Amino acid sequence: MTSRVPEDVVWMRSSTSAGDDAVEIARLPDGGAALRRANDPDCEPHVYTAAEWDAFVKGVDAGEFDLPE
């Protein structure tokens, strides 16, 4: 699989992440997003289109992924 992630993207992670036990995100020029494991930056990232990423973020905002208490 050929990565659709440009080499010059900026990878970010939450300030609450514990060391390399984290997920990093890079916003892509086309509005999509790429995700990778922080402890394996050479792994092939998961790439999402702008529509896929927007649907995911809206689901998070709506609480669709909240764990039951």
mmCIF file of the N, C-alpha and C atoms, coordinates in Angstrom:
data_MODEL
# 
_entry.id   MODEL 
# 
loop_
_atom_site.group_PDB 
_atom_site.id 
_atom_site.type_symbol 
_atom_site.label_atom_id 
_atom_site.label_alt_id 
_atom_site.label_comp_id 
_atom_site.label_asym_id 
_atom_site.label_entity_id 
_atom_site.label_seq_id 
_atom_site.pdbx_PDB_ins_code 
_atom_site.Cartn_x 
_atom_site.Cartn_y 
_atom_site.Cartn_z 
_atom_site.occupancy 
_atom_site.B_iso_or_equiv 
_atom_site.pdbx_formal_charge 
_atom_site.auth_seq_id 
_atom_site.auth_comp_id 
_atom_site.auth_asym_id 
_atom_site.auth_atom_id 
_atom_site.pdbx_PDB_model_num 
ATOM 1   N N  . MET A 1 1  ? 0.848   -1.180 0.000  1.00 0.00 ? 1  MET A N  1 
ATOM 2   C CA . MET A 1 1  ? 0.000   0.000  0.000  1.00 0.00 ? 1  MET A CA 1 
ATOM 3   C C  . MET A 1 1  ? 0.891   1.240  0.000  1.00 0.00 ? 1  MET A C  1 
ATOM 4   N N  . THR A 1 2  ? 0.580   2.156  -0.855 1.00 0.00 ? 2  THR A N  1 
ATOM 5   C CA . THR A 1 2  ? 1.317   3.411  -0.900 1.00 0.00 ? 2  THR A CA 1 
ATOM 6   C C  . THR A 1 2  ? 0.606   4.440  -0.036 1.00 0.00 ? 2  THR A C  1 
ATOM 7   N N  . SER A 1 3  ? 1.361   5.076  0.833  1.00 0.00 ? 3  SER A N  1 
ATOM 8   C CA . SER A 1 3  ? 0.771   6.059  1.739  1.00 0.00 ? 3  SER A CA 1 
ATOM 9   C C  . SER A 1 3  ? 0.342   7.297  0.968  1.00 0.00 ? 3  SER A C  1 
ATOM 10  N N  . ARG A 1 4  ? -0.801  7.849  1.362  1.00 0.00 ? 4  ARG A N  1 
ATOM 11  C CA . ARG A 1 4  ? -1.281  9.103  0.780  1.00 0.00 ? 4  ARG A CA 1 
ATOM 12  C C  . ARG A 1 4  ? -0.959  10.258 1.710  1.00 0.00 ? 4  ARG A C  1 
ATOM 13  N N  . VAL A 1 5  ? -0.012  10.055 2.606  1.00 0.00 ? 5  VAL A N  1 
ATOM 14  C CA . VAL A 1 5  ? 0.342   11.071 3.592  1.00 0.00 ? 5  VAL A CA 1 
ATOM 15  C C  . VAL A 1 5  ? 1.621   11.777 3.139  1.00 0.00 ? 5  VAL A C  1 
ATOM 16  N N  . PRO A 1 6  ? 1.547   13.077 2.874  1.00 0.00 ? 6  PRO A N  1 
ATOM 17  C CA . PRO A 1 6  ? 2.757   13.812 2.489  1.00 0.00 ? 6  PRO A CA 1 
ATOM 18  C C  . PRO A 1 6  ? 3.808   13.752 3.603  1.00 0.00 ? 6  PRO A C  1 
ATOM 19  N N  . GLU A 1 7  ? 5.061   13.751 3.215  1.00 0.00 ? 7  GLU A N  1 
ATOM 20  C CA . GLU A 1 7  ? 6.143   13.643 4.201  1.00 0.00 ? 7  GLU A CA 1 
ATOM 21  C C  . GLU A 1 7  ? 6.234   14.844 5.128  1.00 0.00 ? 7  GLU A C  1 
ATOM 22  N N  . ASP A 1 8  ? 5.701   15.990 4.720  1.00 0.00 ? 8  ASP A N  1 
ATOM 23  C CA . ASP A 1 8  ? 5.864   17.204 5.527  1.00 0.00 ? 8  ASP A CA 1 
ATOM 24  C C  . ASP A 1 8  ? 4.675   17.499 6.447  1.00 0.00 ? 8  ASP A C  1 
ATOM 25  N N  . VAL A 1 9  ? 3.765   16.525 6.648  1.00 0.00 ? 9  VAL A N  1 
ATOM 26  C CA . VAL A 1 9  ? 2.646   16.781 7.563  1.00 0.00 ? 9  VAL A CA 1 
ATOM 27  C C  . VAL A 1 9  ? 3.167   16.892 8.993  1.00 0.00 ? 9  VAL A C  1 
ATOM 28  N N  . VAL A 1 10 ? 2.393   17.563 9.819  1.00 0.00 ? 10 VAL A N  1 
ATOM 29  C CA . VAL A 1 10 ? 2.743   17.720 11.232 1.00 0.00 ? 10 VAL A CA 1 
ATOM 30  C C  . VAL A 1 10 ? 1.915   16.725 12.035 1.00 0.00 ? 10 VAL A C  1 
ATOM 31  N N  . TRP A 1 11 ? 2.600   15.827 12.723 1.00 0.00 ? 11 TRP A N  1 
ATOM 32  C CA . TRP A 1 11 ? 1.924   14.845 13.570 1.00 0.00 ? 11 TRP A CA 1 
ATOM 33  C C  . TRP A 1 11 ? 1.719   15.446 14.948 1.00 0.00 ? 11 TRP A C  1 
ATOM 34  N N  . MET A 1 12 ? 0.507   15.279 15.492 1.00 0.00 ? 12 MET A N  1 
ATOM 35  C CA . MET A 1 12 ? 0.162   15.845 16.801 1.00 0.00 ? 12 MET A CA 1 
ATOM 36  C C  . MET A 1 12 ? -0.404  14.741 17.678 1.00 0.00 ? 12 MET A C  1 
ATOM 37  N N  . ARG A 1 13 ? -0.288  14.946 18.997 1.00 0.00 ? 13 ARG A N  1 
ATOM 38  C CA . ARG A 1 13 ? -0.927  14.030 19.942 1.00 0.00 ? 13 ARG A CA 1 
ATOM 39  C C  . ARG A 1 13 ? -1.467  14.823 21.111 1.00 0.00 ? 13 ARG A C  1 
ATOM 40  N N  . SER A 1 14 ? -2.365  14.232 21.827 1.00 0.00 ? 14 SER A N  1 
ATOM 41  C CA . SER A 1 14 ? -2.980  14.893 22.972 1.00 0.00 ? 14 SER A CA 1 
ATOM 42  C C  . SER A 1 14 ? -1.943  15.200 24.041 1.00 0.00 ? 14 SER A C  1 
ATOM 43  N N  . SER A 1 15 ? -2.104  16.331 24.690 1.00 0.00 ? 15 SER A N  1 
ATOM 44  C CA . SER A 1 15 ? -1.197  16.684 25.791 1.00 0.00 ? 15 SER A CA 1 
ATOM 45  C C  . SER A 1 15 ? -1.403  15.765 26.989 1.00 0.00 ? 15 SER A C  1 
ATOM 46  N N  . THR A 1 16 ? -2.482  14.999 26.994 1.00 0.00 ? 16 THR A N  1 
ATOM 47  C CA . THR A 1 16 ? -2.726  14.064 28.099 1.00 0.00 ? 16 THR A CA 1 
ATOM 48  C C  . THR A 1 16 ? -2.179  12.672 27.807 1.00 0.00 ? 16 THR A C  1 
ATOM 49  N N  . SER A 1 17 ? -1.522  12.496 26.657 1.00 0.00 ? 17 SER A N  1 
ATOM 50  C CA . SER A 1 17 ? -0.961  11.197 26.303 1.00 0.00 ? 17 SER A CA 1 
ATOM 51  C C  . SER A 1 17 ? 0.183   10.833 27.229 1.00 0.00 ? 17 SER A C  1 
ATOM 52  N N  . ALA A 1 18 ? 0.317   9.537  27.463 1.00 0.00 ? 18 ALA A N  1 
ATOM 53  C CA . ALA A 1 18 ? 1.386   9.030  28.328 1.00 0.00 ? 18 ALA A CA 1 
ATOM 54  C C  . ALA A 1 18 ? 2.547   8.534  27.468 1.00 0.00 ? 18 ALA A C  1 
ATOM 55  N N  . GLY A 1 19 ? 3.542   9.378  27.264 1.00 0.00 ? 19 GLY A N  1 
ATOM 56  C CA . GLY A 1 19 ? 4.732   8.978  26.505 1.00 0.00 ? 19 GLY A CA 1 
ATOM 57  C C  . GLY A 1 19 ? 4.395   8.543  25.097 1.00 0.00 ? 19 GLY A C  1 
ATOM 58  N N  . ASP A 1 20 ? 4.984   7.413  24.691 1.00 0.00 ? 20 ASP A N  1 
ATOM 59  C CA . ASP A 1 20 ? 4.746   6.900  23.347 1.00 0.00 ? 20 ASP A CA 1 
ATOM 60  C C  . ASP A 1 20 ? 3.520   6.001  23.270 1.00 0.00 ? 20 ASP A C  1 
ATOM 61  N N  . ASP A 1 21 ? 2.813   5.841  24.381 1.00 0.00 ? 21 ASP A N  1 
ATOM 62  C CA . ASP A 1 21 ? 1.588   5.043  24.390 1.00 0.00 ? 21 ASP A CA 1 
ATOM 63  C C  . ASP A 1 21 ? 0.433   5.948  23.973 1.00 0.00 ? 21 ASP A C  1 
ATOM 64  N N  . ALA A 1 22 ? 0.464   6.364  22.710 1.00 0.00 ? 22 ALA A N  1 
ATOM 65  C CA . ALA A 1 22 ? -0.489  7.361  22.234 1.00 0.00 ? 22 ALA A CA 1 
ATOM 66  C C  . ALA A 1 22 ? -0.779  7.141  20.756 1.00 0.00 ? 22 ALA A C  1 
ATOM 67  N N  . VAL A 1 23 ? -1.800  7.823  20.296 1.00 0.00 ? 23 VAL A N  1 
ATOM 68  C CA . VAL A 1 23 ? -2.138  7.876  18.882 1.00 0.00 ? 23 VAL A CA 1 
ATOM 69  C C  . VAL A 1 23 ? -1.840  9.290  18.415 1.00 0.00 ? 23 VAL A C  1 
ATOM 70  N N  . GLU A 1 24 ? -1.259  9.406  17.232 1.00 0.00 ? 24 GLU A N  1 
ATOM 71  C CA . GLU A 1 24 ? -0.968  10.722 16.658 1.00 0.00 ? 24 GLU A CA 1 
ATOM 72  C C  . GLU A 1 24 ? -1.862  10.945 15.443 1.00 0.00 ? 24 GLU A C  1 
ATOM 73  N N  . ILE A 1 25 ? -2.198  12.192 15.211 1.00 0.00 ? 25 ILE A N  1 
ATOM 74  C CA . ILE A 1 25 ? -3.032  12.572 14.072 1.00 0.00 ? 25 ILE A CA 1 
ATOM 75  C C  . ILE A 1 25 ? -2.304  13.623 13.247 1.00 0.00 ? 25 ILE A C  1 
ATOM 76  N N  . ALA A 1 26 ? -2.499  13.544 11.944 1.00 0.00 ? 26 ALA A N  1 
ATOM 77  C CA . ALA A 1 26 ? -2.006  14.575 11.028 1.00 0.00 ? 26 ALA A CA 1 
ATOM 78  C C  . ALA A 1 26 ? -3.180  14.984 10.146 1.00 0.00 ? 26 ALA A C  1 
ATOM 79  N N  . ARG A 1 27 ? -3.428  16.275 10.057 1.00 0.00 ? 27 ARG A N  1 
ATOM 80  C CA . ARG A 1 27 ? -4.456  16.770 9.133  1.00 0.00 ? 27 ARG A CA 1 
ATOM 81  C C  . ARG A 1 27 ? -3.830  16.828 7.743  1.00 0.00 ? 27 ARG A C  1 
ATOM 82  N N  . LEU A 1 28 ? -4.569  16.391 6.747  1.00 0.00 ? 28 LEU A N  1 
ATOM 83  C CA . LEU A 1 28 ? -4.059  16.304 5.390  1.00 0.00 ? 28 LEU A CA 1 
ATOM 84  C C  . LEU A 1 28 ? -4.523  17.495 4.558  1.00 0.00 ? 28 LEU A C  1 
ATOM 85  N N  . PRO A 1 29 ? -3.775  17.829 3.507  1.00 0.00 ? 29 PRO A N  1 
ATOM 86  C CA . PRO A 1 29 ? -4.120  18.997 2.685  1.00 0.00 ? 29 PRO A CA 1 
ATOM 87  C C  . PRO A 1 29 ? -5.529  18.938 2.094  1.00 0.00 ? 29 PRO A C  1 
ATOM 88  N N  . ASP A 1 30 ? -6.046  17.727 1.861  1.00 0.00 ? 30 ASP A N  1 
ATOM 89  C CA . ASP A 1 30 ? -7.384  17.602 1.268  1.00 0.00 ? 30 ASP A CA 1 
ATOM 90  C C  . ASP A 1 30 ? -8.498  17.629 2.307  1.00 0.00 ? 30 ASP A C  1 
ATOM 91  N N  . GLY A 1 31 ? -8.159  17.887 3.579  1.00 0.00 ? 31 GLY A N  1 
ATOM 92  C CA . GLY A 1 31 ? -9.158  17.937 4.641  1.00 0.00 ? 31 GLY A CA 1 
ATOM 93  C C  . GLY A 1 31 ? -9.320  16.637 5.392  1.00 0.00 ? 31 GLY A C  1 
ATOM 94  N N  . GLY A 1 32 ? -8.684  15.592 4.915  1.00 0.00 ? 32 GLY A N  1 
ATOM 95  C CA . GLY A 1 32 ? -8.742  14.305 5.595  1.00 0.00 ? 32 GLY A CA 1 
ATOM 96  C C  . GLY A 1 32 ? -7.808  14.264 6.788  1.00 0.00 ? 32 GLY A C  1 
ATOM 97  N N  . ALA A 1 33 ? -7.629  13.068 7.320  1.00 0.00 ? 33 ALA A N  1 
ATOM 98  C CA . ALA A 1 33 ? -6.768  12.897 8.483  1.00 0.00 ? 33 ALA A CA 1 
ATOM 99  C C  . ALA A 1 33 ? -6.060  11.553 8.389  1.00 0.00 ? 33 ALA A C  1 
ATOM 100 N N  . ALA A 1 34 ? -4.890  11.494 9.002  1.00 0.00 ? 34 ALA A N  1 
ATOM 101 C CA . ALA A 1 34 ? -4.142  10.244 9.101  1.00 0.00 ? 34 ALA A CA 1 
ATOM 102 C C  . ALA A 1 34 ? -3.867  9.983  10.577 1.00 0.00 ? 34 ALA A C  1 
ATOM 103 N N  . LEU A 1 35 ? -3.960  8.719  10.977 1.00 0.00 ? 35 LEU A N  1 
ATOM 104 C CA . LEU A 1 35 ? -3.697  8.318  12.357 1.00 0.00 ? 35 LEU A CA 1 
ATOM 105 C C  . LEU A 1 35 ? -2.602  7.266  12.365 1.00 0.00 ? 35 LEU A C  1 
ATOM 106 N N  . ARG A 1 36 ? -1.739  7.340  13.384 1.00 0.00 ? 36 ARG A N  1 
ATOM 107 C CA . ARG A 1 36 ? -0.693  6.333  13.539 1.00 0.00 ? 36 ARG A CA 1 
ATOM 108 C C  . ARG A 1 36 ? -0.384  6.147  15.018 1.00 0.00 ? 36 ARG A C  1 
ATOM 109 N N  . ARG A 1 37 ? 0.276   5.043  15.330 1.00 0.00 ? 37 ARG A N  1 
ATOM 110 C CA . ARG A 1 37 ? 0.733   4.790  16.698 1.00 0.00 ? 37 ARG A CA 1 
ATOM 111 C C  . ARG A 1 37 ? 2.001   5.591  16.934 1.00 0.00 ? 37 ARG A C  1 
ATOM 112 N N  . ALA A 1 38 ? 2.071   6.308  18.045 1.00 0.00 ? 38 ALA A N  1 
ATOM 113 C CA . ALA A 1 38 ? 3.237   7.141  18.346 1.00 0.00 ? 38 ALA A CA 1 
ATOM 114 C C  . ALA A 1 38 ? 4.491   6.304  18.547 1.00 0.00 ? 38 ALA A C  1 
ATOM 115 N N  . ASN A 1 39 ? 4.335   5.086  19.059 1.00 0.00 ? 39 ASN A N  1 
ATOM 116 C CA . ASN A 1 39 ? 5.513   4.264  19.329 1.00 0.00 ? 39 ASN A CA 1 
ATOM 117 C C  . ASN A 1 39 ? 6.013   3.522  18.094 1.00 0.00 ? 39 ASN A C  1 
ATOM 118 N N  . ASP A 1 40 ? 5.382   3.722  16.942 1.00 0.00 ? 40 ASP A N  1 
ATOM 119 C CA . ASP A 1 40 ? 5.822   3.097  15.694 1.00 0.00 ? 40 ASP A CA 1 
ATOM 120 C C  . ASP A 1 40 ? 5.591   4.066  14.534 1.00 0.00 ? 40 ASP A C  1 
ATOM 121 N N  . PRO A 1 41 ? 6.329   5.181  14.511 1.00 0.00 ? 41 PRO A N  1 
ATOM 122 C CA . PRO A 1 41 ? 6.072   6.217  13.501 1.00 0.00 ? 41 PRO A CA 1 
ATOM 123 C C  . PRO A 1 41 ? 6.335   5.779  12.062 1.00 0.00 ? 41 PRO A C  1 
ATOM 124 N N  . ASP A 1 42 ? 7.026   4.660  11.867 1.00 0.00 ? 42 ASP A N  1 
ATOM 125 C CA . ASP A 1 42 ? 7.285   4.185  10.509 1.00 0.00 ? 42 ASP A CA 1 
ATOM 126 C C  . ASP A 1 42 ? 6.187   3.266  9.983  1.00 0.00 ? 42 ASP A C  1 
ATOM 127 N N  . CYS A 1 43 ? 5.200   2.953  10.829 1.00 0.00 ? 43 CYS A N  1 
ATOM 128 C CA . CYS A 1 43 ? 4.110   2.089  10.377 1.00 0.00 ? 43 CYS A CA 1 
ATOM 129 C C  . CYS A 1 43 ? 3.231   2.848  9.380  1.00 0.00 ? 43 CYS A C  1 
ATOM 130 N N  . GLU A 1 44 ? 2.513   2.091  8.579  1.00 0.00 ? 44 GLU A N  1 
ATOM 131 C CA . GLU A 1 44 ? 1.596   2.700  7.614  1.00 0.00 ? 44 GLU A CA 1 
ATOM 132 C C  . GLU A 1 44 ? 0.425   3.315  8.377  1.00 0.00 ? 44 GLU A C  1 
ATOM 133 N N  . PRO A 1 45 ? 0.183   4.607  8.240  1.00 0.00 ? 45 PRO A N  1 
ATOM 134 C CA . PRO A 1 45 ? -0.924  5.230  8.971  1.00 0.00 ? 45 PRO A CA 1 
ATOM 135 C C  . PRO A 1 45 ? -2.280  4.857  8.369  1.00 0.00 ? 45 PRO A C  1 
ATOM 136 N N  . HIS A 1 46 ? -3.307  4.974  9.179  1.00 0.00 ? 46 HIS A N  1 
ATOM 137 C CA . HIS A 1 46 ? -4.678  4.828  8.699  1.00 0.00 ? 46 HIS A CA 1 
ATOM 138 C C  . HIS A 1 46 ? -5.094  6.193  8.152  1.00 0.00 ? 46 HIS A C  1 
ATOM 139 N N  . VAL A 1 47 ? -5.559  6.223  6.914  1.00 0.00 ? 47 VAL A N  1 
ATOM 140 C CA . VAL A 1 47 ? -5.904  7.480  6.252  1.00 0.00 ? 47 VAL A CA 1 
ATOM 141 C C  . VAL A 1 47 ? -7.415  7.541  6.037  1.00 0.00 ? 47 VAL A C  1 
ATOM 142 N N  . TYR A 1 48 ? -7.996  8.691  6.390  1.00 0.00 ? 48 TYR A N  1 
ATOM 143 C CA . TYR A 1 48 ? -9.435  8.899  6.279  1.00 0.00 ? 48 TYR A CA 1 
ATOM 144 C C  . TYR A 1 48 ? -9.713  10.115 5.405  1.00 0.00 ? 48 TYR A C  1 
ATOM 145 N N  . THR A 1 49 ? -10.750 10.018 4.596  1.00 0.00 ? 49 THR A N  1 
ATOM 146 C CA . THR A 1 49 ? -11.141 11.152 3.760  1.00 0.00 ? 49 THR A CA 1 
ATOM 147 C C  . THR A 1 49 ? -11.718 12.254 4.648  1.00 0.00 ? 49 THR A C  1 
ATOM 148 N N  . ALA A 1 50 ? -11.891 13.426 4.071  1.00 0.00 ? 50 ALA A N  1 
ATOM 149 C CA . ALA A 1 50 ? -12.484 14.535 4.822  1.00 0.00 ? 50 ALA A CA 1 
ATOM 150 C C  . ALA A 1 50 ? -13.891 14.166 5.298  1.00 0.00 ? 50 ALA A C  1 
ATOM 151 N N  . ALA A 1 51 ? -14.680 13.499 4.460  1.00 0.00 ? 51 ALA A N  1 
ATOM 152 C CA . ALA A 1 51 ? -16.042 13.108 4.845  1.00 0.00 ? 51 ALA A CA 1 
ATOM 153 C C  . ALA A 1 51 ? -16.023 12.081 5.975  1.00 0.00 ? 51 ALA A C  1 
ATOM 154 N N  . GLU A 1 52 ? -15.119 11.113 5.892  1.00 0.00 ? 52 GLU A N  1 
ATOM 155 C CA . GLU A 1 52 ? -15.014 10.104 6.954  1.00 0.00 ? 52 GLU A CA 1 
ATOM 156 C C  . GLU A 1 52 ? -14.600 10.743 8.271  1.00 0.00 ? 52 GLU A C  1 
ATOM 157 N N  . TRP A 1 53 ? -13.610 11.628 8.211  1.00 0.00 ? 53 TRP A N  1 
ATOM 158 C CA . TRP A 1 53 ? -13.126 12.280 9.432  1.00 0.00 ? 53 TRP A CA 1 
ATOM 159 C C  . TRP A 1 53 ? -14.210 13.174 10.032 1.00 0.00 ? 53 TRP A C  1 
ATOM 160 N N  . ASP A 1 54 ? -14.923 13.899 9.192  1.00 0.00 ? 54 ASP A N  1 
ATOM 161 C CA . ASP A 1 54 ? -16.006 14.764 9.665  1.00 0.00 ? 54 ASP A CA 1 
ATOM 162 C C  . ASP A 1 54 ? -17.094 13.940 10.362 1.00 0.00 ? 54 ASP A C  1 
ATOM 163 N N  . ALA A 1 55 ? -17.460 12.801 9.778  1.00 0.00 ? 55 ALA A N  1 
ATOM 164 C CA . ALA A 1 55 ? -18.477 11.940 10.393 1.00 0.00 ? 55 ALA A CA 1 
ATOM 165 C C  . ALA A 1 55 ? -17.994 11.411 11.738 1.00 0.00 ? 55 ALA A C  1 
ATOM 166 N N  . PHE A 1 56 ? -16.727 11.032 11.820 1.00 0.00 ? 56 PHE A N  1 
ATOM 167 C CA . PHE A 1 56 ? -16.182 10.535 13.083 1.00 0.00 ? 56 PHE A CA 1 
ATOM 168 C C  . PHE A 1 56 ? -16.202 11.624 14.155 1.00 0.00 ? 56 PHE A C  1 
ATOM 169 N N  . VAL A 1 57 ? -15.725 12.810 13.817 1.00 0.00 ? 57 VAL A N  1 
ATOM 170 C CA . VAL A 1 57 ? -15.684 13.914 14.789 1.00 0.00 ? 57 VAL A CA 1 
ATOM 171 C C  . VAL A 1 57 ? -17.098 14.271 15.255 1.00 0.00 ? 57 VAL A C  1 
ATOM 172 N N  . LYS A 1 58 ? -18.045 14.305 14.334 1.00 0.00 ? 58 LYS A N  1 
ATOM 173 C CA . LYS A 1 58 ? -19.433 14.588 14.725 1.00 0.00 ? 58 LYS A CA 1 
ATOM 174 C C  . LYS A 1 58 ? -19.963 13.507 15.666 1.00 0.00 ? 58 LYS A C  1 
ATOM 175 N N  . GLY A 1 59 ? -19.602 12.251 15.425 1.00 0.00 ? 59 GLY A N  1 
ATOM 176 C CA . GLY A 1 59 ? -20.013 11.169 16.311 1.00 0.00 ? 59 GLY A CA 1 
ATOM 177 C C  . GLY A 1 59 ? -19.412 11.305 17.698 1.00 0.00 ? 59 GLY A C  1 
ATOM 178 N N  . VAL A 1 60 ? -18.140 11.690 17.765 1.00 0.00 ? 60 VAL A N  1 
ATOM 179 C CA . VAL A 1 60 ? -17.493 11.924 19.065 1.00 0.00 ? 60 VAL A CA 1 
ATOM 180 C C  . VAL A 1 60 ? -18.200 13.056 19.791 1.00 0.00 ? 60 VAL A C  1 
ATOM 181 N N  . ASP A 1 61 ? -18.424 14.160 19.090 1.00 0.00 ? 61 ASP A N  1 
ATOM 182 C CA . ASP A 1 61 ? -19.098 15.313 19.702 1.00 0.00 ? 61 ASP A CA 1 
ATOM 183 C C  . ASP A 1 61 ? -20.499 14.961 20.205 1.00 0.00 ? 61 ASP A C  1 
ATOM 184 N N  . ALA A 1 62 ? -21.174 14.043 19.513 1.00 0.00 ? 62 ALA A N  1 
ATOM 185 C CA . ALA A 1 62 ? -22.533 13.653 19.894 1.00 0.00 ? 62 ALA A CA 1 
ATOM 186 C C  . ALA A 1 62 ? -22.556 12.580 20.982 1.00 0.00 ? 62 ALA A C  1 
ATOM 187 N N  . GLY A 1 63 ? -21.372 12.112 21.398 1.00 0.00 ? 63 GLY A N  1 
ATOM 188 C CA . GLY A 1 63 ? -21.307 11.111 22.459 1.00 0.00 ? 63 GLY A CA 1 
ATOM 189 C C  . GLY A 1 63 ? -21.540 9.686  21.995 1.00 0.00 ? 63 GLY A C  1 
ATOM 190 N N  . GLU A 1 64 ? -21.492 9.446  20.692 1.00 0.00 ? 64 GLU A N  1 
ATOM 191 C CA . GLU A 1 64 ? -21.772 8.120  20.157 1.00 0.00 ? 64 GLU A CA 1 
ATOM 192 C C  . GLU A 1 64 ? -20.739 7.067  20.555 1.00 0.00 ? 64 GLU A C  1 
ATOM 193 N N  . PHE A 1 65 ? -19.567 7.486  21.000 1.00 0.00 ? 65 PHE A N  1 
ATOM 194 C CA . PHE A 1 65 ? -18.516 6.536  21.358 1.00 0.00 ? 65 PHE A CA 1 
ATOM 195 C C  . PHE A 1 65 ? -18.254 6.500  22.859 1.00 0.00 ? 65 PHE A C  1 
ATOM 196 N N  . ASP A 1 66 ? -19.091 7.180  23.629 1.00 0.00 ? 66 ASP A N  1 
ATOM 197 C CA . ASP A 1 66 ? -18.923 7.177  25.083 1.00 0.00 ? 66 ASP A CA 1 
ATOM 198 C C  . ASP A 1 66 ? -19.168 5.771  25.625 1.00 0.00 ? 66 ASP A C  1 
ATOM 199 N N  . LEU A 1 67 ? -18.343 5.371  26.567 1.00 0.00 ? 67 LEU A N  1 
ATOM 200 C CA . LEU A 1 67 ? -18.517 4.067  27.199 1.00 0.00 ? 67 LEU A CA 1 
ATOM 201 C C  . LEU A 1 67 ? -19.634 4.145  28.230 1.00 0.00 ? 67 LEU A C  1 
ATOM 202 N N  . PRO A 1 68 ? -20.402 3.067  28.370 1.00 0.00 ? 68 PRO A N  1 
ATOM 203 C CA . PRO A 1 68 ? -21.453 3.085  29.391 1.00 0.00 ? 68 PRO A CA 1 
ATOM 204 C C  . PRO A 1 68 ? -20.838 3.143  30.787 1.00 0.00 ? 68 PRO A C  1 
ATOM 205 N N  . GLU A 1 69 ? -21.539 3.799  31.678 1.00 0.00 ? 69 GLU A N  1 
ATOM 206 C CA . GLU A 1 69 ? -21.010 3.927  33.042 1.00 0.00 ? 69 GLU A CA 1 
ATOM 207 C C  . GLU A 1 69 ? -21.430 2.764  33.897 1.00 0.00 ? 69 GLU A C  1 
# 
